[in-house]
Amino acid sequence: MSCPACFTGGVHEGTPTGTITKLHGLDVYVAEPASGNTPKGIIVLLPDIFGWDFVNIQLMADSFAKKKDYRVYLPDFMDGNAASPSIINSMQKVLAAKTWYETSKPYHVVSLLTVALPAVYWNRPGKTWPTVKSFMEALRLNEAAHLPVAVTGYCWGGKHVVTLAEGFEINGKPLIDVGFTAHPSFLTLFEDIEKIMVPVSFAIPESDNQIPLEKAKKLGEIVLAKPEGQKGESRIYPGYGHGFACRVDVTNEDPKGAAEAEDQALAWIEKHFDGVKY
């Protein structure tokens, strides 16, 4: 399920430097290594409910490409039905500890109902999964025929990372070699975690109604107990809440956790790309 925290946070400043293209039937934001080097692997970034053209996510794609010489694809898996970042302000107003009229709550409640609920409905995991799977299959057969593939997912995208990690293949090759997710939503605990067959790294905030602390600890135990080749990892981030890795409000929150989650993702990907050849 989704939650109010899925629509909170901050919109980051910066100008994305990637390009937009059409790939396997989808609009895709592409970030290439800034060094000009040949990419040594591919990352497919699955965003939060604000979608592929959310500035925060595009800046993250640029950072991934720059730091480790990866090509990063950020596809529009939501077919244009992502939530508008403008409702972040509406959610902040509704949740603010002020009077109803001071925050214009009626207006903002209507905004949330007309924007957030349709986005959640049209982008529910069961509806978007065929698009995700189809893109990943085409990617493996073409651009990633001879390169390792990672997927990273945030909030909404985390569910698809975990599903992809169940071990899907095409022509004898895995769709993904490694996964990372921060504060995933829509998971069925712990059934989804038990199905994982590809190494996945989890970044989970201490305060998250999607994965409460005790369940987060149990999740960590499950992924660490998996056999070699499937074993994952999990880190709990004290003092942080849902959305911290991609929507940290830098004016009111410490951005250190988001930076560390990015480092966690890149270190995990680099570790599991090592030695992969196709």
Disulfide bonds with the S-S distance in Angstrom:
none
